[in-house]
Amino acid sequence: MDAFYASVEQRDHPEYRGKPLAVGGSSERGVVAAASYEARKFGVFSAMSSRLAYQKCPQIIFVRARFDVYRQVSRQIREIFYEYTDLVEPLSLDEAYLDVTENKMGMPSATIIAKEIKQKIWDATQLTASAGISVNKFLAKVASDMDKPNGLTLIPPEEALDFIAQLPIQKFHGIGKVTAKKMQKLGIYTGEDLRRWDKVKLVRHFGKVGSYYYNIAQGIDERQVNPHRIRKSISTENTFDHDLETIAEMEEELAKLAKELLQRIEKNKVLGQTVTLKVKYNNFQQITRSKTLPYAINNLALLTQLYQELIRTCDFSQHKVRLLGLGVSNLDHKQQNNGLQLHLEFG
């Protein structure tokens, strides 16, 4: 979906249309959850502080998030997906992979399916979506970002390698800003540059993920579309109205987060063995501390003991704290089955 949260707000409030808008907290310490395309022209993007957003665009309008509405719209959109295939892998409320190799309509063209889905989404929600169509997840994801908003980009099999060769490394899905800078220092600026590196060298420089970089440079991505996508972690966090200075203040806030986290764990009916503490200082530097147990974390007393241990391994001598987060991972899931990837015409 295109600027999903912001677009829903502009749809529901005509007075916001055509204006720079951000969904999130408007306070001095708020954060942008989503920005309209009008706001993006001023350099306002998600995860930016509200303070910086106001500096970049003084006329920006801030509205509070309405996640109940976004979830309801997301369900509408997902029902449209299921008209065509059951192989739908949601990534978030506003994004999903679809495998339409064998589809319920018996249609031979993925492009026609994408056009129909985009039109049905518009008819049902008055919101635009952008679609990427290709032979694997990596290429489809990159293609979906090529022509936003309301875009449709096809990368057919015979053009995949040429497309990757010309793609700037910072536009590779799965390569973030830090990794892109590291690659550029090594002389890797495009997919063609990346393709010149062998797997051993990439693993040496980037660890296990080097194998992924090697494969995508060759156009290889064998990940299946998994309709039963396994959740890897459950977490919660809070940005505070004032910076925290003492361990006592932090433990008071972590006690609230721990209760909320346990509620989410209970709701998802899953237990984890690793707890992670997230700390963001007031200079925006972020650190994490984790501990893994040989058994599940299933009660407040144990979770409290763990976050108290972890908070005492952090250094608060230089900076105060603006955000704390608490999460559980290494979750206990049952094995999921993978679907089959079959052949489909793309034109």
Contacts in CASP RR format, 6 or more apart in sequence:
PFRMAT RR
TARGET T0000
AUTHOR 0000-0000-0000
METHOD contacts of the structure
MODEL  1
MDAFYASVEQRDHPEYRGKPLAVGGSSERGVVAAASYEARKFGVFSAMSS
RLAYQKCPQIIFVRARFDVYRQVSRQIREIFYEYTDLVEPLSLDEAYLDV
TENKMGMPSATIIAKEIKQKIWDATQLTASAGISVNKFLAKVASDMDKPN
GLTLIPPEEALDFIAQLPIQKFHGIGKVTAKKMQKLGIYTGEDLRRWDKV
KLVRHFGKVGSYYYNIAQGIDERQVNPHRIRKSISTENTFDHDLETIAEM
EEELAKLAKELLQRIEKNKVLGQTVTLKVKYNNFQQITRSKTLPYAINNL
ALLTQLYQELIRTCDFSQHKVRLLGLGVSNLDHKQQNNGLQLHLEFG
1 7 0 8 1.000
1 77 0 8 1.000
1 94 0 8 1.000
1 95 0 8 1.000
1 121 0 8 1.000
1 127 0 8 1.000
1 128 0 8 1.000
1 129 0 8 1.000
1 130 0 8 1.000
2 37 0 8 1.000
2 127 0 8 1.000
2 128 0 8 1.000
2 129 0 8 1.000
2 130 0 8 1.000
2 148 0 8 1.000
2 149 0 8 1.000
2 150 0 8 1.000
3 34 0 8 1.000
3 35 0 8 1.000
3 36 0 8 1.000
3 37 0 8 1.000
3 40 0 8 1.000
3 149 0 8 1.000
4 34 0 8 1.000
4 70 0 8 1.000
4 93 0 8 1.000
4 94 0 8 1.000
4 127 0 8 1.000
5 23 0 8 1.000
5 33 0 8 1.000
5 34 0 8 1.000
5 65 0 8 1.000
5 70 0 8 1.000
5 94 0 8 1.000
6 21 0 8 1.000
6 22 0 8 1.000
6 23 0 8 1.000
6 34 0 8 1.000
6 35 0 8 1.000
6 36 0 8 1.000
6 39 0 8 1.000
7 36 0 8 1.000
7 127 0 8 1.000
7 128 0 8 1.000
8 66 0 8 1.000
8 69 0 8 1.000
8 70 0 8 1.000
8 73 0 8 1.000
8 127 0 8 1.000
9 16 0 8 1.000
9 21 0 8 1.000
9 23 0 8 1.000
9 63 0 8 1.000
9 66 0 8 1.000
10 16 0 8 1.000
10 17 0 8 1.000
10 18 0 8 1.000
10 21 0 8 1.000
10 36 0 8 1.000
11 125 0 8 1.000
11 126 0 8 1.000
11 127 0 8 1.000
12 69 0 8 1.000
13 63 0 8 1.000
16 36 0 8 1.000
16 61 0 8 1.000
16 63 0 8 1.000
18 36 0 8 1.000
18 38 0 8 1.000
19 36 0 8 1.000
19 38 0 8 1.000
19 59 0 8 1.000
19 61 0 8 1.000
20 35 0 8 1.000
20 36 0 8 1.000
20 38 0 8 1.000
20 39 0 8 1.000
20 41 0 8 1.000
20 42 0 8 1.000
20 44 0 8 1.000
20 57 0 8 1.000
20 59 0 8 1.000
20 60 0 8 1.000
20 61 0 8 1.000
21 35 0 8 1.000
21 36 0 8 1.000
21 38 0 8 1.000
21 39 0 8 1.000
21 60 0 8 1.000
21 61 0 8 1.000
21 62 0 8 1.000
21 63 0 8 1.000
22 32 0 8 1.000
22 33 0 8 1.000
22 34 0 8 1.000
22 35 0 8 1.000
22 36 0 8 1.000
22 39 0 8 1.000
22 44 0 8 1.000
22 50 0 8 1.000
22 53 0 8 1.000
22 60 0 8 1.000
22 61 0 8 1.000
22 62 0 8 1.000
22 63 0 8 1.000
23 32 0 8 1.000
23 33 0 8 1.000
23 34 0 8 1.000
23 35 0 8 1.000
23 62 0 8 1.000
23 63 0 8 1.000
23 64 0 8 1.000
23 65 0 8 1.000
24 30 0 8 1.000
24 31 0 8 1.000
24 32 0 8 1.000
24 33 0 8 1.000
24 34 0 8 1.000
24 50 0 8 1.000
24 62 0 8 1.000
24 63 0 8 1.000
24 64 0 8 1.000
24 65 0 8 1.000
25 31 0 8 1.000
25 32 0 8 1.000
25 33 0 8 1.000
25 50 0 8 1.000
25 62 0 8 1.000
25 64 0 8 1.000
26 50 0 8 1.000
26 62 0 8 1.000
27 50 0 8 1.000
27 241 0 8 1.000
28 50 0 8 1.000
28 51 0 8 1.000
29 49 0 8 1.000
29 50 0 8 1.000
29 51 0 8 1.000
29 239 0 8 1.000
29 240 0 8 1.000
29 241 0 8 1.000
29 242 0 8 1.000
29 322 0 8 1.000
30 49 0 8 1.000
30 50 0 8 1.000
30 51 0 8 1.000
30 239 0 8 1.000
31 47 0 8 1.000
31 48 0 8 1.000
31 49 0 8 1.000
31 50 0 8 1.000
31 239 0 8 1.000
32 44 0 8 1.000
32 45 0 8 1.000
32 46 0 8 1.000
32 47 0 8 1.000
32 48 0 8 1.000
32 49 0 8 1.000
32 50 0 8 1.000
32 53 0 8 1.000
33 46 0 8 1.000
33 65 0 8 1.000
34 46 0 8 1.000
35 44 0 8 1.000
35 45 0 8 1.000
35 46 0 8 1.000
35 48 0 8 1.000
35 53 0 8 1.000
37 149 0 8 1.000
39 53 0 8 1.000
39 57 0 8 1.000
39 60 0 8 1.000
42 56 0 8 1.000
42 57 0 8 1.000
42 60 0 8 1.000
43 56 0 8 1.000
43 57 0 8 1.000
44 53 0 8 1.000
44 56 0 8 1.000
44 57 0 8 1.000
44 60 0 8 1.000
49 284 0 8 1.000
50 62 0 8 1.000
53 60 0 8 1.000
53 62 0 8 1.000
54 60 0 8 1.000
70 93 0 8 1.000
70 94 0 8 1.000
71 93 0 8 1.000
73 125 0 8 1.000
73 127 0 8 1.000
74 93 0 8 1.000
74 94 0 8 1.000
76 124 0 8 1.000
76 125 0 8 1.000
77 121 0 8 1.000
77 124 0 8 1.000
77 125 0 8 1.000
77 129 0 8 1.000
78 88 0 8 1.000
78 90 0 8 1.000
78 96 0 8 1.000
80 117 0 8 1.000
80 120 0 8 1.000
80 121 0 8 1.000
80 124 0 8 1.000
81 88 0 8 1.000
81 96 0 8 1.000
81 98 0 8 1.000
81 117 0 8 1.000
82 88 0 8 1.000
83 104 0 8 1.000
83 105 0 8 1.000
83 120 0 8 1.000
84 98 0 8 1.000
84 100 0 8 1.000
84 103 0 8 1.000
84 104 0 8 1.000
84 105 0 8 1.000
84 107 0 8 1.000
84 113 0 8 1.000
84 116 0 8 1.000
84 117 0 8 1.000
85 98 0 8 1.000
85 99 0 8 1.000
85 100 0 8 1.000
85 102 0 8 1.000
85 103 0 8 1.000
85 104 0 8 1.000
86 104 0 8 1.000
86 227 0 8 1.000
87 98 0 8 1.000
87 99 0 8 1.000
87 100 0 8 1.000
87 101 0 8 1.000
87 225 0 8 1.000
87 227 0 8 1.000
87 339 0 8 1.000
88 96 0 8 1.000
88 97 0 8 1.000
88 98 0 8 1.000
88 225 0 8 1.000
88 227 0 8 1.000
89 96 0 8 1.000
89 97 0 8 1.000
89 98 0 8 1.000
89 225 0 8 1.000
89 226 0 8 1.000
89 227 0 8 1.000
89 229 0 8 1.000
90 96 0 8 1.000
90 229 0 8 1.000
91 97 0 8 1.000
91 229 0 8 1.000
97 137 0 8 1.000
97 140 0 8 1.000
97 141 0 8 1.000
97 225 0 8 1.000
98 117 0 8 1.000
98 225 0 8 1.000
99 224 0 8 1.000
99 225 0 8 1.000
99 339 0 8 1.000
99 341 0 8 1.000
100 107 0 8 1.000
100 110 0 8 1.000
100 113 0 8 1.000
100 344 0 8 1.000
101 341 0 8 1.000
101 342 0 8 1.000
101 343 0 8 1.000
101 344 0 8 1.000
102 342 0 8 1.000
102 344 0 8 1.000
103 113 0 8 1.000
105 113 0 8 1.000
107 113 0 8 1.000
108 344 0 8 1.000
108 345 0 8 1.000
109 345 0 8 1.000
109 346 0 8 1.000
109 347 0 8 1.000
110 133 0 8 1.000
110 154 0 8 1.000
110 344 0 8 1.000
110 345 0 8 1.000
110 346 0 8 1.000
110 347 0 8 1.000
111 133 0 8 1.000
111 152 0 8 1.000
111 154 0 8 1.000
111 346 0 8 1.000
111 347 0 8 1.000
114 131 0 8 1.000
114 132 0 8 1.000
114 133 0 8 1.000
114 152 0 8 1.000
115 152 0 8 1.000
117 129 0 8 1.000
117 131 0 8 1.000
118 128 0 8 1.000
118 129 0 8 1.000
118 131 0 8 1.000
118 150 0 8 1.000
118 151 0 8 1.000
118 152 0 8 1.000
121 127 0 8 1.000
121 128 0 8 1.000
121 129 0 8 1.000
122 128 0 8 1.000
122 129 0 8 1.000
128 149 0 8 1.000
128 150 0 8 1.000
128 151 0 8 1.000
129 150 0 8 1.000
130 144 0 8 1.000
130 145 0 8 1.000
130 147 0 8 1.000
130 148 0 8 1.000
130 149 0 8 1.000
130 150 0 8 1.000
130 151 0 8 1.000
130 152 0 8 1.000
130 153 0 8 1.000
131 143 0 8 1.000
131 144 0 8 1.000
131 151 0 8 1.000
131 152 0 8 1.000
131 153 0 8 1.000
132 140 0 8 1.000
132 141 0 8 1.000
132 143 0 8 1.000
132 144 0 8 1.000
132 146 0 8 1.000
132 152 0 8 1.000
132 153 0 8 1.000
132 154 0 8 1.000
132 155 0 8 1.000
133 140 0 8 1.000
133 143 0 8 1.000
133 152 0 8 1.000
133 153 0 8 1.000
133 154 0 8 1.000
133 155 0 8 1.000
133 346 0 8 1.000
134 140 0 8 1.000
134 143 0 8 1.000
134 154 0 8 1.000
134 155 0 8 1.000
134 156 0 8 1.000
134 157 0 8 1.000
134 160 0 8 1.000
134 346 0 8 1.000
135 155 0 8 1.000
135 157 0 8 1.000
135 160 0 8 1.000
135 346 0 8 1.000
136 219 0 8 1.000
136 220 0 8 1.000
136 221 0 8 1.000
136 222 0 8 1.000
136 223 0 8 1.000
137 221 0 8 1.000
137 223 0 8 1.000
137 225 0 8 1.000
138 173 0 8 1.000
138 216 0 8 1.000
138 219 0 8 1.000
138 221 0 8 1.000
139 155 0 8 1.000
139 160 0 8 1.000
139 163 0 8 1.000
139 164 0 8 1.000
139 219 0 8 1.000
139 221 0 8 1.000
140 155 0 8 1.000
141 173 0 8 1.000
142 155 0 8 1.000
142 167 0 8 1.000
142 171 0 8 1.000
142 172 0 8 1.000
142 173 0 8 1.000
143 153 0 8 1.000
143 154 0 8 1.000
143 155 0 8 1.000
144 153 0 8 1.000
145 171 0 8 1.000
145 173 0 8 1.000
146 153 0 8 1.000
147 153 0 8 1.000
154 346 0 8 1.000
154 347 0 8 1.000
155 163 0 8 1.000
156 346 0 8 1.000
156 347 0 8 1.000
157 346 0 8 1.000
160 219 0 8 1.000
161 218 0 8 1.000
161 219 0 8 1.000
164 191 0 8 1.000
164 192 0 8 1.000
164 195 0 8 1.000
164 216 0 8 1.000
164 217 0 8 1.000
164 219 0 8 1.000
165 190 0 8 1.000
165 191 0 8 1.000
165 192 0 8 1.000
165 195 0 8 1.000
166 190 0 8 1.000
166 191 0 8 1.000
166 192 0 8 1.000
167 190 0 8 1.000
167 191 0 8 1.000
168 189 0 8 1.000
168 190 0 8 1.000
169 175 0 8 1.000
169 180 0 8 1.000
169 183 0 8 1.000
169 184 0 8 1.000
169 188 0 8 1.000
169 189 0 8 1.000
169 190 0 8 1.000
169 191 0 8 1.000
169 193 0 8 1.000
169 194 0 8 1.000
170 176 0 8 1.000
170 177 0 8 1.000
170 180 0 8 1.000
172 180 0 8 1.000
172 191 0 8 1.000
172 194 0 8 1.000
172 216 0 8 1.000
174 212 0 8 1.000
175 183 0 8 1.000
175 213 0 8 1.000
179 206 0 8 1.000
182 205 0 8 1.000
182 206 0 8 1.000
183 189 0 8 1.000
183 194 0 8 1.000
186 205 0 8 1.000
187 193 0 8 1.000
188 194 0 8 1.000
188 197 0 8 1.000
191 217 0 8 1.000
194 213 0 8 1.000
194 217 0 8 1.000
195 217 0 8 1.000
195 218 0 8 1.000
197 214 0 8 1.000
197 217 0 8 1.000
198 214 0 8 1.000
199 210 0 8 1.000
199 211 0 8 1.000
199 214 0 8 1.000
202 210 0 8 1.000
202 211 0 8 1.000
202 213 0 8 1.000
202 214 0 8 1.000
203 210 0 8 1.000
203 211 0 8 1.000
203 214 0 8 1.000
206 213 0 8 1.000
215 221 0 8 1.000
222 341 0 8 1.000
224 338 0 8 1.000
224 339 0 8 1.000
224 340 0 8 1.000
224 341 0 8 1.000
225 339 0 8 1.000
225 341 0 8 1.000
226 336 0 8 1.000
226 338 0 8 1.000
226 339 0 8 1.000
228 336 0 8 1.000
228 337 0 8 1.000
230 331 0 8 1.000
230 333 0 8 1.000
230 336 0 8 1.000
231 268 0 8 1.000
231 270 0 8 1.000
231 331 0 8 1.000
231 333 0 8 1.000
232 329 0 8 1.000
232 331 0 8 1.000
233 276 0 8 1.000
233 327 0 8 1.000
233 328 0 8 1.000
233 329 0 8 1.000
233 331 0 8 1.000
234 261 0 8 1.000
234 264 0 8 1.000
234 265 0 8 1.000
234 268 0 8 1.000
234 270 0 8 1.000
234 327 0 8 1.000
234 328 0 8 1.000
234 329 0 8 1.000
234 331 0 8 1.000
235 261 0 8 1.000
235 276 0 8 1.000
235 278 0 8 1.000
235 325 0 8 1.000
235 326 0 8 1.000
235 327 0 8 1.000
235 328 0 8 1.000
236 257 0 8 1.000
236 260 0 8 1.000
236 261 0 8 1.000
236 264 0 8 1.000
236 325 0 8 1.000
236 326 0 8 1.000
236 327 0 8 1.000
237 257 0 8 1.000
237 278 0 8 1.000
237 323 0 8 1.000
237 324 0 8 1.000
237 325 0 8 1.000
237 326 0 8 1.000
238 253 0 8 1.000
238 256 0 8 1.000
238 257 0 8 1.000
238 323 0 8 1.000
238 324 0 8 1.000
238 325 0 8 1.000
239 280 0 8 1.000
239 322 0 8 1.000
239 323 0 8 1.000
240 253 0 8 1.000
240 321 0 8 1.000
240 322 0 8 1.000
240 323 0 8 1.000
240 324 0 8 1.000
243 282 0 8 1.000
243 320 0 8 1.000
243 321 0 8 1.000
243 322 0 8 1.000
244 250 0 8 1.000
244 253 0 8 1.000
244 320 0 8 1.000
244 321 0 8 1.000
244 322 0 8 1.000
244 324 0 8 1.000
245 316 0 8 1.000
245 320 0 8 1.000
245 321 0 8 1.000
247 311 0 8 1.000
247 312 0 8 1.000
247 316 0 8 1.000
250 311 0 8 1.000
250 321 0 8 1.000
250 324 0 8 1.000
251 307 0 8 1.000
251 308 0 8 1.000
251 311 0 8 1.000
253 324 0 8 1.000
254 277 0 8 1.000
254 307 0 8 1.000
254 311 0 8 1.000
254 324 0 8 1.000
254 325 0 8 1.000
254 326 0 8 1.000
255 304 0 8 1.000
257 324 0 8 1.000
257 325 0 8 1.000
257 326 0 8 1.000
258 300 0 8 1.000
258 303 0 8 1.000
258 304 0 8 1.000
258 307 0 8 1.000
258 326 0 8 1.000
259 300 0 8 1.000
261 303 0 8 1.000
261 326 0 8 1.000
261 327 0 8 1.000
261 328 0 8 1.000
262 299 0 8 1.000
262 300 0 8 1.000
262 303 0 8 1.000
265 271 0 8 1.000
265 272 0 8 1.000
265 328 0 8 1.000
270 331 0 8 1.000
270 332 0 8 1.000
270 333 0 8 1.000
271 296 0 8 1.000
271 297 0 8 1.000
271 298 0 8 1.000
271 328 0 8 1.000
271 331 0 8 1.000
271 332 0 8 1.000
272 296 0 8 1.000
272 297 0 8 1.000
272 328 0 8 1.000
272 329 0 8 1.000
272 330 0 8 1.000
272 331 0 8 1.000
272 332 0 8 1.000
273 292 0 8 1.000
273 293 0 8 1.000
273 294 0 8 1.000
273 295 0 8 1.000
273 296 0 8 1.000
273 297 0 8 1.000
273 330 0 8 1.000
273 332 0 8 1.000
274 290 0 8 1.000
274 291 0 8 1.000
274 292 0 8 1.000
274 293 0 8 1.000
274 328 0 8 1.000
274 329 0 8 1.000
274 330 0 8 1.000
275 290 0 8 1.000
275 291 0 8 1.000
275 293 0 8 1.000
275 297 0 8 1.000
275 303 0 8 1.000
275 306 0 8 1.000
275 307 0 8 1.000
275 310 0 8 1.000
275 326 0 8 1.000
275 327 0 8 1.000
275 328 0 8 1.000
276 288 0 8 1.000
276 289 0 8 1.000
276 290 0 8 1.000
276 326 0 8 1.000
276 327 0 8 1.000
276 328 0 8 1.000
276 329 0 8 1.000
277 288 0 8 1.000
277 289 0 8 1.000
277 290 0 8 1.000
277 307 0 8 1.000
277 310 0 8 1.000
277 311 0 8 1.000
277 314 0 8 1.000
277 324 0 8 1.000
277 325 0 8 1.000
277 326 0 8 1.000
277 327 0 8 1.000
278 286 0 8 1.000
278 287 0 8 1.000
278 288 0 8 1.000
278 323 0 8 1.000
278 324 0 8 1.000
278 325 0 8 1.000
278 326 0 8 1.000
278 327 0 8 1.000
279 286 0 8 1.000
279 287 0 8 1.000
279 288 0 8 1.000
279 289 0 8 1.000
279 314 0 8 1.000
279 321 0 8 1.000
279 323 0 8 1.000
279 324 0 8 1.000
279 325 0 8 1.000
280 286 0 8 1.000
280 321 0 8 1.000
280 322 0 8 1.000
280 323 0 8 1.000
280 324 0 8 1.000
281 287 0 8 1.000
281 318 0 8 1.000
281 319 0 8 1.000
281 320 0 8 1.000
281 321 0 8 1.000
281 322 0 8 1.000
282 319 0 8 1.000
282 320 0 8 1.000
282 321 0 8 1.000
282 322 0 8 1.000
283 319 0 8 1.000
284 322 0 8 1.000
285 319 0 8 1.000
286 323 0 8 1.000
287 314 0 8 1.000
289 310 0 8 1.000
289 311 0 8 1.000
289 313 0 8 1.000
289 314 0 8 1.000
290 310 0 8 1.000
291 306 0 8 1.000
291 309 0 8 1.000
291 310 0 8 1.000
292 330 0 8 1.000
293 306 0 8 1.000
296 332 0 8 1.000
297 303 0 8 1.000
297 306 0 8 1.000
297 328 0 8 1.000
303 326 0 8 1.000
307 326 0 8 1.000
END
